[in-house]
């Protein structure tokens, strides 16, 4: 009987490769999820600055402080989600015209 030269991976080799891949995944996934929160917070900071600029533009045009809905209807902010940061915090305009982010506790 002639033996055919069989080439391939053994079960032990495959298990070692799967173990290495599993360790790499376990190390990288928590780091990636941490960065998503940082990205959303940086996006919120940038969005607050943009809304603050729109408040100033509205004040120059209308000589009064706007509300978020006034900015939306006046065309200064677009979209239904204009009153929210990328991280889900709500945006409010204080009585002195400063724009702040308030934690969204409604779970939406």
Buried (B, 14 or more C-beta within 10 A) or exposed (E): EEEEEEEEEEEEEEEEEEEEEEEEEEEEEEEEEEEEEEEBBEEBBEBBEEBBEBBEBBEEEEEEBBEBEBBBEBEBBEEEEBBBBBBBBBBBBEEEEEBEBEEEEEEE
